[in-house]
């Protein structure tokens, strides 16, 4: 009988432990999980399953690897925030599948995204044909973001500057060099490119937002 009480106790205990660990790792929707996040969660679930079913009463054997994985996930998240190239490698890059009504068949083949998948996603967003689309972007999560042509205010969907880092591929596509970007930053009260949080190219010009101070003085 005591074995059943031990099993029930472990279920209750690890239920709250996993909630606490997930809270430590931050809020993300299921559709936004990266490959690394999914691996972490799968390993965690396997560790918990083994800890609950094994006869050993010690729970610390499960807590140590569990919180080690949580720490690893938090550490990698901080690295991804700081380094764009690492973020692109781990999370991948969003891909434009439709550009002003034109389907990028090469990108679809590379991403193994069928025309049936594309049309299903468009219909789900009340769009009948690709001609009604300014941009359709396959996001890192696998979801399709669609910007309709009739209500799109952006000339290009990807930022030229993101968190102080220039996106040279976007700059080359739009024909903008670093000197021009710096001039735009200064015109918007931003002294350095590193101080720009985001820069977007819109129909009515450029949208720029300055980085907020990391610390505040009381």
C-alpha beads as a LAMMPS data file, in Angstrom:
LAMMPS data file: protein, C-alpha beads

218 atoms
217 bonds

1 atom types
1 bond types

-500.0 500.0 xlo xhi
-500.0 500.0 ylo yhi
-500.0 500.0 zlo zhi

Masses

1 110.0

Atoms # bond

1 1 1 0.000 0.000 0.000
2 1 1 2.877 2.342 0.814
3 1 1 4.126 1.980 -2.772
4 1 1 0.907 3.575 -4.059
5 1 1 1.184 6.462 -1.611
6 1 1 4.790 6.983 -2.725
7 1 1 3.681 7.001 -6.360
8 1 1 0.906 9.526 -5.644
9 1 1 3.330 11.710 -3.655
10 1 1 5.832 11.698 -6.515
11 1 1 3.142 12.664 -9.033
12 1 1 2.045 15.639 -6.916
13 1 1 5.612 16.710 -6.208
14 1 1 6.899 16.531 -9.775
15 1 1 3.743 18.223 -11.084
16 1 1 4.647 21.396 -9.191
17 1 1 8.361 20.969 -9.899
18 1 1 7.798 20.900 -13.670
19 1 1 5.501 23.940 -13.469
20 1 1 8.208 25.816 -11.553
21 1 1 10.901 24.738 -14.036
22 1 1 8.795 25.823 -17.023
23 1 1 8.126 29.183 -15.384
24 1 1 11.875 29.621 -14.940
25 1 1 12.429 28.992 -18.640
26 1 1 9.962 31.714 -19.659
27 1 1 6.650 32.032 -21.481
28 1 1 6.377 30.714 -25.010
29 1 1 3.445 29.387 -26.961
30 1 1 3.636 25.780 -28.104
31 1 1 3.769 26.866 -31.748
32 1 1 6.746 29.116 -31.007
33 1 1 8.953 26.418 -29.466
34 1 1 12.325 25.952 -31.129
35 1 1 13.880 22.554 -31.819
36 1 1 16.068 23.016 -28.749
37 1 1 13.029 23.776 -26.560
38 1 1 11.249 20.646 -27.766
39 1 1 14.309 18.479 -27.058
40 1 1 14.574 19.927 -23.544
41 1 1 10.901 19.245 -22.818
42 1 1 11.084 15.691 -24.182
43 1 1 14.129 14.867 -22.056
44 1 1 12.466 16.418 -19.001
45 1 1 9.318 14.363 -19.493
46 1 1 11.372 11.177 -19.852
47 1 1 13.332 11.940 -16.671
48 1 1 10.132 12.570 -14.737
49 1 1 8.521 9.384 -16.032
50 1 1 11.520 7.333 -14.920
51 1 1 11.658 9.051 -11.530
52 1 1 7.977 8.410 -10.836
53 1 1 7.994 4.739 -11.816
54 1 1 11.353 3.601 -10.405
55 1 1 11.431 2.023 -6.951
56 1 1 14.093 4.366 -5.584
57 1 1 12.460 6.822 -3.190
58 1 1 15.123 9.500 -3.711
59 1 1 13.775 12.399 -5.760
60 1 1 17.040 14.327 -5.884
61 1 1 18.336 12.105 -8.672
62 1 1 15.623 13.593 -10.872
63 1 1 15.848 17.160 -9.565
64 1 1 19.535 17.586 -10.434
65 1 1 19.234 16.777 -14.182
66 1 1 15.855 18.527 -14.353
67 1 1 17.167 21.876 -13.144
68 1 1 20.405 21.381 -15.079
69 1 1 18.308 21.214 -18.251
70 1 1 16.316 24.271 -17.157
71 1 1 19.562 26.188 -16.568
72 1 1 20.884 25.065 -19.964
73 1 1 17.726 26.318 -21.669
74 1 1 17.918 29.698 -19.888
75 1 1 21.613 30.022 -20.772
76 1 1 21.017 29.253 -24.439
77 1 1 18.097 31.704 -24.526
78 1 1 20.411 34.478 -23.329
79 1 1 22.992 33.506 -25.961
80 1 1 20.313 33.559 -28.674
81 1 1 19.246 37.050 -27.597
82 1 1 22.799 38.365 -27.926
83 1 1 24.059 36.615 -31.053
84 1 1 22.039 36.713 -34.267
85 1 1 24.096 34.041 -36.062
86 1 1 23.617 31.549 -33.238
87 1 1 19.894 32.349 -33.222
88 1 1 19.665 31.746 -36.971
89 1 1 21.480 28.407 -36.591
90 1 1 19.317 27.140 -33.714
91 1 1 15.923 28.614 -34.618
92 1 1 16.375 28.989 -38.379
93 1 1 15.265 31.941 -40.497
94 1 1 11.794 32.929 -41.711
95 1 1 11.350 32.423 -45.452
96 1 1 9.266 34.460 -47.912
97 1 1 7.023 32.104 -49.892
98 1 1 4.933 34.792 -51.635
99 1 1 6.307 38.194 -52.632
100 1 1 3.633 40.568 -53.983
101 1 1 1.540 37.779 -55.453
102 1 1 4.473 35.772 -56.846
103 1 1 5.060 32.320 -55.335
104 1 1 8.707 31.490 -54.617
105 1 1 8.749 27.893 -55.855
106 1 1 12.444 27.437 -55.094
107 1 1 11.905 28.367 -51.440
108 1 1 8.891 26.046 -51.227
109 1 1 10.907 23.100 -52.543
110 1 1 13.728 23.849 -50.119
111 1 1 11.336 23.999 -47.161
112 1 1 9.350 20.978 -48.454
113 1 1 6.197 23.092 -48.365
114 1 1 3.574 21.907 -50.844
115 1 1 1.169 24.077 -52.823
116 1 1 -1.667 22.313 -50.981
117 1 1 -0.213 23.458 -47.648
118 1 1 0.142 26.996 -48.964
119 1 1 -3.375 27.256 -50.357
120 1 1 -4.856 25.711 -47.210
121 1 1 -3.143 28.330 -45.062
122 1 1 -4.289 31.143 -47.366
123 1 1 -7.894 29.949 -47.289
124 1 1 -7.700 29.704 -43.514
125 1 1 -6.901 33.441 -43.538
126 1 1 -9.805 34.243 -45.900
127 1 1 -7.521 34.755 -48.901
128 1 1 -8.489 33.126 -52.176
129 1 1 -5.463 33.624 -54.444
130 1 1 -1.759 34.510 -54.029
131 1 1 -2.425 37.747 -55.941
132 1 1 -4.177 39.087 -52.826
133 1 1 -0.977 38.646 -50.792
134 1 1 1.809 41.182 -50.332
135 1 1 3.957 38.748 -48.340
136 1 1 3.488 35.207 -47.070
137 1 1 6.238 34.248 -44.648
138 1 1 6.989 30.782 -43.327
139 1 1 8.022 31.480 -39.741
140 1 1 10.568 29.569 -37.658
141 1 1 7.713 27.897 -35.781
142 1 1 6.300 26.459 -39.023
143 1 1 3.290 28.781 -39.088
144 1 1 2.519 30.936 -42.122
145 1 1 2.211 34.698 -41.616
146 1 1 0.260 36.464 -44.361
147 1 1 0.272 40.215 -45.040
148 1 1 -2.640 41.058 -47.378
149 1 1 -1.885 43.422 -50.244
150 1 1 -4.865 45.687 -49.571
151 1 1 -3.928 46.544 -45.975
152 1 1 -0.183 46.149 -45.887
153 1 1 1.821 49.191 -44.788
154 1 1 5.237 47.560 -45.113
155 1 1 7.416 47.595 -48.202
156 1 1 9.531 44.737 -46.850
157 1 1 8.607 42.411 -43.973
158 1 1 12.031 41.887 -42.398
159 1 1 13.876 44.519 -40.321
160 1 1 17.034 46.208 -41.549
161 1 1 18.204 46.574 -37.953
162 1 1 17.202 44.324 -35.103
163 1 1 18.466 44.817 -31.560
164 1 1 21.418 46.889 -32.788
165 1 1 22.490 44.373 -35.449
166 1 1 22.283 45.125 -39.174
167 1 1 20.719 42.512 -41.455
168 1 1 22.963 42.698 -44.503
169 1 1 20.780 40.381 -46.607
170 1 1 17.832 42.731 -46.151
171 1 1 20.035 45.767 -46.809
172 1 1 21.300 44.236 -50.062
173 1 1 17.736 43.418 -51.136
174 1 1 16.608 47.002 -50.528
175 1 1 19.819 48.581 -51.840
176 1 1 20.663 50.340 -48.571
177 1 1 24.238 50.615 -47.282
178 1 1 25.582 51.139 -43.765
179 1 1 26.270 54.859 -44.265
180 1 1 22.660 55.470 -45.308
181 1 1 21.378 53.506 -42.319
182 1 1 23.546 55.503 -39.934
183 1 1 22.264 58.736 -41.486
184 1 1 18.671 57.536 -41.009
185 1 1 19.401 56.633 -37.402
186 1 1 20.808 60.076 -36.634
187 1 1 17.830 61.722 -38.330
188 1 1 15.629 59.824 -35.867
189 1 1 17.670 60.809 -32.811
190 1 1 19.712 57.599 -32.664
191 1 1 23.464 58.236 -32.534
192 1 1 24.677 54.712 -33.341
193 1 1 23.293 51.701 -35.164
194 1 1 23.939 49.667 -32.007
195 1 1 21.418 51.917 -30.210
196 1 1 18.616 51.100 -32.672
197 1 1 16.176 48.479 -31.394
198 1 1 14.398 47.951 -34.716
199 1 1 14.266 49.539 -38.173
200 1 1 11.522 48.663 -40.663
201 1 1 10.951 49.838 -44.230
202 1 1 7.352 51.041 -44.660
203 1 1 5.389 52.687 -47.440
204 1 1 5.535 56.059 -45.712
205 1 1 9.236 55.806 -44.887
206 1 1 11.326 54.122 -42.232
207 1 1 10.096 53.135 -38.797
208 1 1 12.809 53.293 -36.142
209 1 1 12.763 52.636 -32.431
210 1 1 15.597 53.446 -30.052
211 1 1 16.770 50.909 -27.498
212 1 1 15.457 51.481 -23.997
213 1 1 18.094 51.871 -21.265
214 1 1 19.009 48.524 -19.727
215 1 1 19.062 49.963 -16.209
216 1 1 17.075 52.772 -14.615
217 1 1 18.278 55.146 -11.982
218 1 1 16.048 55.825 -9.023

Bonds

1 1 1 2
2 1 2 3
3 1 3 4
4 1 4 5
5 1 5 6
6 1 6 7
7 1 7 8
8 1 8 9
9 1 9 10
10 1 10 11
11 1 11 12
12 1 12 13
13 1 13 14
14 1 14 15
15 1 15 16
16 1 16 17
17 1 17 18
18 1 18 19
19 1 19 20
20 1 20 21
21 1 21 22
22 1 22 23
23 1 23 24
24 1 24 25
25 1 25 26
26 1 26 27
27 1 27 28
28 1 28 29
29 1 29 30
30 1 30 31
31 1 31 32
32 1 32 33
33 1 33 34
34 1 34 35
35 1 35 36
36 1 36 37
37 1 37 38
38 1 38 39
39 1 39 40
40 1 40 41
41 1 41 42
42 1 42 43
43 1 43 44
44 1 44 45
45 1 45 46
46 1 46 47
47 1 47 48
48 1 48 49
49 1 49 50
50 1 50 51
51 1 51 52
52 1 52 53
53 1 53 54
54 1 54 55
55 1 55 56
56 1 56 57
57 1 57 58
58 1 58 59
59 1 59 60
60 1 60 61
61 1 61 62
62 1 62 63
63 1 63 64
64 1 64 65
65 1 65 66
66 1 66 67
67 1 67 68
68 1 68 69
69 1 69 70
70 1 70 71
71 1 71 72
72 1 72 73
73 1 73 74
74 1 74 75
75 1 75 76
76 1 76 77
77 1 77 78
78 1 78 79
79 1 79 80
80 1 80 81
81 1 81 82
82 1 82 83
83 1 83 84
84 1 84 85
85 1 85 86
86 1 86 87
87 1 87 88
88 1 88 89
89 1 89 90
90 1 90 91
91 1 91 92
92 1 92 93
93 1 93 94
94 1 94 95
95 1 95 96
96 1 96 97
97 1 97 98
98 1 98 99
99 1 99 100
100 1 100 101
101 1 101 102
102 1 102 103
103 1 103 104
104 1 104 105
105 1 105 106
106 1 106 107
107 1 107 108
108 1 108 109
109 1 109 110
110 1 110 111
111 1 111 112
112 1 112 113
113 1 113 114
114 1 114 115
115 1 115 116
116 1 116 117
117 1 117 118
118 1 118 119
119 1 119 120
120 1 120 121
121 1 121 122
122 1 122 123
123 1 123 124
124 1 124 125
125 1 125 126
126 1 126 127
127 1 127 128
128 1 128 129
129 1 129 130
130 1 130 131
131 1 131 132
132 1 132 133
133 1 133 134
134 1 134 135
135 1 135 136
136 1 136 137
137 1 137 138
138 1 138 139
139 1 139 140
140 1 140 141
141 1 141 142
142 1 142 143
143 1 143 144
144 1 144 145
145 1 145 146
146 1 146 147
147 1 147 148
148 1 148 149
149 1 149 150
150 1 150 151
151 1 151 152
152 1 152 153
153 1 153 154
154 1 154 155
155 1 155 156
156 1 156 157
157 1 157 158
158 1 158 159
159 1 159 160
160 1 160 161
161 1 161 162
162 1 162 163
163 1 163 164
164 1 164 165
165 1 165 166
166 1 166 167
167 1 167 168
168 1 168 169
169 1 169 170
170 1 170 171
171 1 171 172
172 1 172 173
173 1 173 174
174 1 174 175
175 1 175 176
176 1 176 177
177 1 177 178
178 1 178 179
179 1 179 180
180 1 180 181
181 1 181 182
182 1 182 183
183 1 183 184
184 1 184 185
185 1 185 186
186 1 186 187
187 1 187 188
188 1 188 189
189 1 189 190
190 1 190 191
191 1 191 192
192 1 192 193
193 1 193 194
194 1 194 195
195 1 195 196
196 1 196 197
197 1 197 198
198 1 198 199
199 1 199 200
200 1 200 201
201 1 201 202
202 1 202 203
203 1 203 204
204 1 204 205
205 1 205 206
206 1 206 207
207 1 207 208
208 1 208 209
209 1 209 210
210 1 210 211
211 1 211 212
212 1 212 213
213 1 213 214
214 1 214 215
215 1 215 216
216 1 216 217
217 1 217 218
